[in-house]
């Protein structure tokens, strides 16, 4: 098999493992939400959301920055990897201590004394996360996404189990805090087991400064973007209190779940694969546009379906007392599909090594989004939700135009790759809404059984119409057959067989050859396969 074919096969199978993991993780999260929403109150969720609004920014210091730096670099030797590991670990420790000390300030800001205690508890997750950043990055560099996916699933199960057990015993919001700590702890233990690479003593190594600058550019972009994307929680918590924030956060979680379970995990696969094609413009363009088209097919269908069924999903999962969250979600729904498509422009920035351009774009995007939040605040949480949707529709075309300039791809190819799916989702969604909303008895069915019935019927109707619309717009079945072929390739193959732990590396050897690299996390350190 050619090198291009091998990379493509690894990428497709990696995407399959990632999507499989995302599906299982989503199921676990739904189970946890069903149980915890009945054990805890909206205020419990609101208190933890007040803290995680800030803590997640610090938790992601290494995850967003060093991970991308490891994935896109051509060669990494042991000394370079060790230096960056210790820099990340030391920063994680400082951020953890600083956040715990800042808990009292958060409590004063929100006028909630319990926030200070939650901040101290959550601060542990910041340091624990930093211990596994490099091992997970090395596994992803080796395209061992199956192993990473299983590790994530196990960690999610552990986190959910801890939260539910403590929730059943009456721990209140502390059940959520304990779950937030258990998740990175389990991930870290699994990452060190799967990747037996042991960092050496820090010393001078060529490339440390350039990789650090790249990582800081990526994290700075994340930080700017994070502030914009959490200004909503900040404004709602400050203006309307923890109770309203609890409703809003549940609706937002359903809105953001496709991004966290599909777009974010696939970004690592896409960047790892596209980075191999940087020297071949034709292959790079073909694989990039193909991946974006596939994302558009799934995203626009999923987004329209959730727009139609979101209120019933929340009613079914959370219970009747969360009805306000369902009303808020109706304003989020129309932005889900476009949000997932929009996030793929990050693949271009990172695979091309242009984190600096990504940072500049994010600053502009964040300022504009923040202004939309301020304008929408008088309309309450529903107004903020609508502002989210409007922002993604506004930024879609400009975002792809800006991202494509360094790699010589204009806006026309991006539009050609996605427009049919956008139109198909709008047509199928509109027809489905007209048909179902005109049935009074169908709408009036009460309780969880009524919600489940509506979800099944509306989803089946929408997806049938969506597929028909796609076939008509493409004037044939070619796109669906191509998708079916990819899905077949993505099926997990011997997933558990990839869970072997790698042998410890030779600490004194420069890991640049394939044979040596395979000794460290299955080709984690060295030249990408």
Secondary structure, 3 states (H helix, E strand, C coil): CCHHHHHHHHHHHHHHHHHHHHHHHHHHHHHHHHHHHHHCCHHHHHHHHHHHHHHHHHHHHHHCCHHHHHHHCCCCCHHHHHHHHHHHHHHHHHHHHHHHHCHHHHHHHHCCCHHHHHHHHHHHHHHHHHCCHHHHHHHHHCCCHHHHHHHHHHHHHHHHHHHHHHHHCCCCHHHHHHHHHHHHHHHHHHHHHHCCCCCCCCCCCCCHHHHHHHHHHHHHHHHHHHHHHHHHHHHHHHHHHHHHHHHHHHHHHHHHHHHHHHHHHHHHHHHHHHHHHCCCHHHHHHHHHHHHHHHHHHHHHHHHHHHHHHHHHHHHHHCHHHHHHHHHHHHHHHHHHHHHHHHCHHHHHHHCCCHHHHHHHHHHHHHHHHHHHHHHHHHHHHHHHHHHHHHHHHHHHHHHHHHHHHHCCCHHHHHHHHHHHHHHHHHHHHHHHHHHHCCHHHHHCCHHHHHHHHHHHHHHHHHHHHHHHHHHHHCCCHHHHHHHHHHHHHCCCCHHHHHCCCCCCCCCCCCCCHHHHHCCCCCCCCCCC
